[in-house]
């Protein structure tokens, strides 16, 4: 499985990815989150990273493979859809 190209673009020829929310301590890091949840590099969108939603409450978002989200089950919230966001219609 390949990772998304640098620059935050979408991955090509990879397993479907979904968003999940996780609970971690304040100042959590992506490597720490991966270790805590037993995630391998090829199961996580490393360019997306660990996104703080409410770090004071320990709530973060991760983009992971669908298989990884199923394996984590009740340990995380989600999965949530992650549709591609792009402009609608011609440029103004």
Buried (B, 14 or more C-beta within 10 A) or exposed (E): EEBBEEEEEEBEEBBEBBBBBBEBEEEBEBEEBBEBBEBEEEBBBBBBBBBBEEBEEBBBBBBBBEEBBEBBEEEBBBBEEBEEEEEEEEEE
